[in-house]
């Protein structure tokens, strides 16, 4: 399938640069994936589309302030580092700018303590990769995440040009486990109060963790979808969440994924569960808890094993996320809905409006 088939015209004015004052104030475009019928709602209307016994699955990852500005230790030249993936033992995969200043063995320093002007954080290049990628060995005194909170900045997507006034507006209200370089943005629409309203209606809540990498913004550079290689991201689906999914499915109720990261986690677990259980077509699929790295790529032709309904934001042209929602609702339905969203001037991307595919 051609990547070009997922292109569409998007006026730059529709790319939301800042979040709305109220999280639940966004608009909601609903799409019936069977009929293609759309409706224009507000996010507050989501409650009318859920039923008692449905399971809302959310990604509880927390974005870290992954952008660091420092200088090269020996020359004082400015250096920018963007953390991508933790590798354990204080090693990270990162993007470094300018890469030519940070070759093998180079050391960058960040911040300074009160004791003799020693840097709070140092990073040594221990391996050089492609396209500016480096493996960095960090050294510090104290707790790494606390130092990041002090020195780092939020790594906003490249299409957002304005500064974020409040860090917490790029976190979901249920963000818990630190590790993401980008927010699972479909969850940004929820408040704690609105989640309570859903629970009062009989909707159950469950959580997965997928640490979102910046590969989610990387453009597809091949002509054929099948040739694209997805980035890997770490995920966790707990025993508790697996049990809730299985109970929901057994009761004939729906699993509602909040965001494409939750959907990819659920479908990764579905694939592993099929393999582990010797699953045969027509049997009920029992989801098993799992964790690890996933590079699942969902595009039209894929058969969903867990996700019944998807709440998501509006995605970039020719992106893997646009392909994912096309797999769920059908490409023709999605492209028509997107044409309508542009015509009605919905706000697009991370700080934009929401879409419910049911």
C-alpha positions as CSV (number, residue, x, y, z in Angstrom):
1,X,0.0,0.0,0.0
2,X,1.3,3.5,-0.9
3,X,2.2,5.9,1.9
4,X,1.0,8.7,-0.4
5,X,-2.5,7.4,-0.1
6,X,-2.6,8.8,3.5
7,X,-1.7,12.4,2.6
8,X,-4.1,15.3,3.0
9,X,-4.0,19.0,3.0
10,X,-3.8,20.6,6.4
11,X,-3.7,24.4,6.8
12,X,-0.9,25.4,9.3
13,X,-3.4,27.5,11.1
14,X,-5.2,24.3,12.3
15,X,-2.1,23.1,14.2
16,X,-2.9,23.8,17.9
17,X,0.1,25.6,19.5
18,X,-1.2,25.8,23.0
19,X,-3.6,23.7,25.2
20,X,-7.1,25.1,25.9
21,X,-7.7,26.6,29.3
22,X,-9.9,23.7,30.3
23,X,-8.9,20.2,29.5
24,X,-12.4,19.0,28.7
25,X,-13.2,22.1,26.6
26,X,-12.1,20.5,23.3
27,X,-14.3,19.4,20.5
28,X,-15.0,15.8,19.7
29,X,-15.6,14.3,16.3
30,X,-17.3,10.9,16.5
31,X,-17.0,8.3,13.8
32,X,-19.0,5.1,13.5
33,X,-16.5,2.7,12.1
34,X,-19.2,0.5,10.6
35,X,-21.4,3.1,8.9
36,X,-18.9,6.0,8.4
37,X,-21.4,8.3,10.1
38,X,-19.8,11.3,11.8
39,X,-21.1,13.8,14.5
40,X,-19.7,17.0,15.9
41,X,-19.7,17.0,19.7
42,X,-17.7,18.4,22.6
43,X,-15.4,16.2,24.7
44,X,-17.9,16.5,27.6
45,X,-20.3,14.4,25.4
46,X,-18.0,11.4,25.5
47,X,-20.0,10.1,28.5
48,X,-23.0,9.6,26.2
49,X,-21.0,7.1,24.1
50,X,-19.9,4.8,26.9
51,X,-21.9,2.2,28.8
52,X,-21.7,0.6,32.2
53,X,-19.2,-2.3,32.1
54,X,-17.1,-0.7,29.4
55,X,-13.3,-0.6,30.2
56,X,-11.4,2.6,29.6
57,X,-7.7,1.8,29.1
58,X,-5.2,4.7,29.6
59,X,-1.4,5.0,29.3
60,X,-0.1,6.2,32.7
61,X,3.4,7.1,31.4
62,X,4.9,10.4,32.5
63,X,6.9,12.7,30.3
64,X,10.4,13.5,31.5
65,X,12.0,16.9,30.8
66,X,14.2,15.2,28.3
67,X,15.8,18.3,26.6
68,X,19.1,19.4,28.2
69,X,21.2,22.4,27.3
70,X,24.9,22.4,28.4
71,X,28.4,22.8,27.1
72,X,31.3,20.7,26.0
73,X,33.6,20.2,29.0
74,X,36.9,21.0,27.2
75,X,35.9,23.9,25.0
76,X,32.7,25.4,26.5
77,X,30.9,25.1,23.2
78,X,27.1,24.8,23.5
79,X,25.5,21.4,23.3
80,X,21.9,20.3,23.2
81,X,20.9,16.7,24.2
82,X,17.5,15.1,23.7
83,X,17.0,11.9,25.7
84,X,15.3,9.1,23.7
85,X,15.6,5.8,25.5
86,X,17.0,4.5,28.9
87,X,19.4,1.6,28.4
88,X,20.0,0.9,32.1
89,X,23.0,1.7,34.4
90,X,22.7,5.5,33.7
91,X,23.1,5.0,29.9
92,X,20.7,6.6,27.5
93,X,20.3,6.7,23.8
94,X,20.0,10.4,22.8
95,X,20.1,12.9,20.0
96,X,22.9,15.4,20.2
97,X,23.2,18.7,18.5
98,X,25.6,19.6,16.9
99,X,26.7,16.0,16.6
100,X,30.1,17.0,15.2
101,X,31.1,18.5,18.6
102,X,30.2,15.3,20.5
103,X,32.2,12.4,19.1
104,X,33.3,9.3,20.9
105,X,34.8,10.2,24.3
106,X,33.5,13.7,24.3
107,X,32.0,15.0,27.6
108,X,29.2,17.5,28.1
109,X,28.4,19.2,31.4
110,X,25.1,20.6,32.7
111,X,24.3,22.9,35.6
112,X,26.6,23.5,38.6
113,X,26.4,22.6,42.2
114,X,27.2,25.0,45.1
115,X,30.3,23.1,46.0
116,X,33.2,24.3,43.9
117,X,31.2,24.9,40.7
118,X,31.2,21.1,39.9
119,X,28.5,20.3,37.3
120,X,25.3,18.6,38.5
121,X,25.4,16.3,35.5
122,X,28.0,15.0,33.0
123,X,27.4,13.0,29.9
124,X,30.1,11.1,28.1
125,X,29.7,9.7,24.5
126,X,30.4,6.0,24.7
127,X,29.0,5.0,21.3
128,X,28.2,6.9,18.1
129,X,25.2,6.1,16.0
130,X,23.5,7.4,12.9
131,X,21.7,10.8,12.3
132,X,23.0,12.4,15.5
133,X,22.2,9.5,17.8
134,X,24.7,8.8,20.7
135,X,24.9,6.5,23.6
136,X,25.6,8.6,26.6
137,X,27.0,7.5,30.1
138,X,25.6,9.9,32.7
139,X,27.4,10.7,36.0
140,X,25.8,12.7,38.9
141,X,25.3,12.9,42.6
142,X,21.8,12.4,43.9
143,X,18.7,11.2,42.1
144,X,18.7,11.4,38.3
145,X,15.0,12.3,37.8
146,X,15.3,15.1,40.3
147,X,18.3,16.5,38.5
148,X,16.4,16.3,35.2
149,X,13.5,18.1,36.8
150,X,15.9,20.9,37.7
151,X,17.8,21.1,34.5
152,X,15.7,19.7,31.7
153,X,13.0,21.2,29.5
154,X,9.9,19.5,28.1
155,X,10.5,18.0,24.6
156,X,7.6,19.5,22.8
157,X,6.8,18.1,19.3
158,X,8.6,19.9,16.4
159,X,5.3,21.4,15.0
160,X,4.7,23.3,18.3
161,X,6.6,26.6,18.1
162,X,5.3,28.3,21.2
163,X,6.8,27.8,24.7
164,X,4.7,25.9,27.2
165,X,3.8,28.0,30.2
166,X,2.9,25.1,32.5
167,X,4.7,21.8,32.4
168,X,1.8,19.9,33.8
169,X,-0.4,20.8,30.7
170,X,1.8,18.3,28.8
171,X,1.1,15.6,31.3
172,X,-2.1,13.6,31.8
173,X,-3.7,13.9,35.2
174,X,-3.0,10.2,35.8
175,X,0.6,10.3,34.7
176,X,2.6,8.1,37.0
177,X,5.6,6.2,35.6
178,X,8.4,8.5,34.3
179,X,10.1,7.6,31.0
180,X,8.4,9.3,28.0
181,X,9.8,11.8,25.5
182,X,6.3,12.8,24.4
183,X,2.9,12.8,26.0
184,X,0.1,10.3,25.2
185,X,-2.0,13.2,24.0
186,X,-5.4,11.7,23.9
187,X,-5.3,11.5,27.6
188,X,-4.7,15.2,28.0
189,X,-8.5,15.9,27.6
190,X,-9.4,14.2,30.9
191,X,-9.7,15.8,34.3
192,X,-9.9,13.8,37.6
193,X,-13.5,15.0,37.9
194,X,-14.5,13.8,34.5
195,X,-12.9,10.4,35.2
196,X,-15.1,10.2,38.4
197,X,-18.2,10.9,36.3
198,X,-17.3,8.0,34.0
199,X,-16.8,5.7,37.0
200,X,-20.2,6.9,38.3
201,X,-21.7,5.8,35.0
202,X,-20.3,2.3,35.6
203,X,-17.2,2.6,33.3
204,X,-14.2,0.8,34.7
205,X,-10.7,2.2,34.4
206,X,-7.4,0.3,33.7
207,X,-3.9,1.4,33.0
208,X,-1.0,0.3,30.8
209,X,2.4,1.9,30.5
210,X,4.1,2.7,27.2
211,X,7.0,5.1,27.3
212,X,6.5,7.2,24.2
213,X,9.7,7.9,22.1
214,X,10.3,10.7,19.7
215,X,10.1,8.1,16.9
216,X,6.3,8.8,17.1
217,X,7.0,12.1,15.2
218,X,9.5,10.6,12.7
219,X,8.1,10.8,9.2
220,X,7.6,7.7,7.1
221,X,10.4,7.9,4.5
222,X,9.5,4.9,2.3
223,X,7.0,4.7,-0.5
224,X,5.4,1.5,0.6
225,X,3.9,1.1,4.0
226,X,5.1,-2.5,4.2
227,X,8.8,-1.3,4.0
228,X,8.6,1.0,7.0
229,X,10.5,0.0,10.2
230,X,8.8,1.1,13.4
231,X,10.7,2.4,16.4
232,X,10.7,0.3,19.6
233,X,9.1,1.5,22.8
234,X,9.0,-0.1,26.3
235,X,5.6,-1.2,27.6
236,X,4.0,-2.9,30.6
237,X,0.6,-4.5,30.8
238,X,0.0,-5.7,34.4
239,X,-1.9,-8.8,35.7
240,X,-4.6,-6.5,37.0
241,X,-5.2,-4.9,33.6
242,X,-5.1,-8.2,31.8
243,X,-7.8,-9.5,34.2
244,X,-10.0,-6.5,33.7
245,X,-9.7,-6.9,29.9
246,X,-10.7,-10.5,30.1
247,X,-13.6,-9.8,32.4
248,X,-14.8,-7.1,30.1
249,X,-14.6,-9.2,27.0
250,X,-16.3,-12.2,28.8
251,X,-19.2,-9.9,29.7
252,X,-19.6,-8.8,26.1
253,X,-18.6,-5.2,26.9
254,X,-16.1,-3.0,25.1
255,X,-12.5,-2.1,25.6
256,X,-12.0,1.6,24.9
257,X,-8.3,2.5,24.3
258,X,-7.4,6.1,25.2
259,X,-4.8,7.0,22.5
260,X,-2.8,5.1,20.0
261,X,-0.1,4.2,22.6
262,X,-2.7,2.4,24.7
263,X,-4.0,0.7,21.5
264,X,-0.5,-0.4,20.5
265,X,0.2,-1.8,23.9
266,X,-3.1,-3.7,24.0
267,X,-2.6,-5.2,20.5
268,X,1.0,-6.1,21.4
269,X,-0.3,-8.1,24.3
270,X,-3.0,-9.6,22.1
271,X,-0.3,-10.9,19.6
272,X,1.8,-12.4,22.4
273,X,-1.2,-14.0,24.0
274,X,-2.2,-15.6,20.7
275,X,1.3,-17.1,20.4
276,X,1.6,-18.3,24.0
277,X,-1.8,-19.9,24.2
278,X,-1.9,-21.7,20.9
279,X,-4.9,-19.5,20.0
280,X,-7.2,-20.8,17.2
281,X,-9.5,-18.5,15.2
282,X,-13.0,-18.4,16.7
283,X,-11.8,-19.0,20.2
284,X,-12.1,-16.2,22.9
285,X,-8.7,-14.7,23.3
286,X,-7.4,-14.5,26.9
287,X,-5.0,-11.6,27.4
288,X,-1.8,-12.4,29.4
289,X,0.2,-9.8,31.3
290,X,3.4,-8.9,29.6
291,X,6.2,-6.3,29.4
292,X,9.1,-5.6,27.0
293,X,9.8,-3.7,23.9
294,X,7.2,-3.3,21.1
295,X,7.6,-2.1,17.6
296,X,4.1,-3.2,16.5
297,X,3.1,-1.4,13.2
298,X,-0.7,-1.4,12.7
299,X,-2.0,-0.5,9.2
300,X,-5.0,-1.4,7.1
301,X,-5.4,-5.2,6.9
302,X,-4.6,-5.6,10.6
303,X,-7.3,-7.4,12.7
304,X,-7.7,-6.0,16.1
305,X,-7.7,-8.5,19.0
306,X,-8.6,-6.3,22.0
307,X,-9.5,-2.7,21.0
308,X,-13.2,-2.1,20.3
309,X,-13.3,1.7,20.5
310,X,-10.5,4.3,20.2
311,X,-10.3,7.8,21.6
312,X,-7.5,9.7,19.8
313,X,-6.4,13.1,18.6
314,X,-6.0,14.2,15.0
315,X,-2.7,13.0,13.4
316,X,-0.2,14.1,10.9
317,X,-0.6,13.4,7.1
318,X,1.2,10.2,6.0
319,X,1.9,9.2,9.7
320,X,1.9,5.7,11.2
321,X,-0.8,6.8,13.6
322,X,-3.1,7.8,10.7
323,X,-2.5,4.4,9.3
324,X,-3.4,2.8,12.7
325,X,-6.8,4.5,12.9
326,X,-7.4,3.6,9.3
327,X,-6.9,0.0,10.2
328,X,-9.6,0.3,12.8
329,X,-12.2,2.4,10.9
330,X,-11.3,1.8,7.3
331,X,-9.1,4.2,5.2
332,X,-12.0,5.7,3.3
333,X,-14.0,6.5,6.5
334,X,-11.0,8.1,8.1
335,X,-10.0,10.2,5.1
336,X,-13.6,11.5,4.7
337,X,-13.7,12.3,8.5
338,X,-10.4,14.2,8.3
339,X,-11.6,16.1,5.3
340,X,-14.7,17.1,7.4
341,X,-12.5,18.0,10.4
342,X,-10.4,20.3,8.2
343,X,-13.5,21.9,6.8
344,X,-15.0,22.4,10.3
345,X,-11.6,23.8,11.5
346,X,-10.9,21.3,14.2
347,X,-7.6,21.8,16.1
348,X,-5.0,19.2,15.1
349,X,-2.2,17.3,16.8
350,X,-0.9,17.2,20.4
351,X,-2.9,20.1,21.9
352,X,-5.8,19.7,19.5
353,X,-9.3,18.3,19.5
354,X,-10.3,14.7,20.0
355,X,-11.9,11.9,17.8
356,X,-13.9,8.9,19.0
357,X,-13.9,5.9,16.7
358,X,-16.6,3.5,17.9
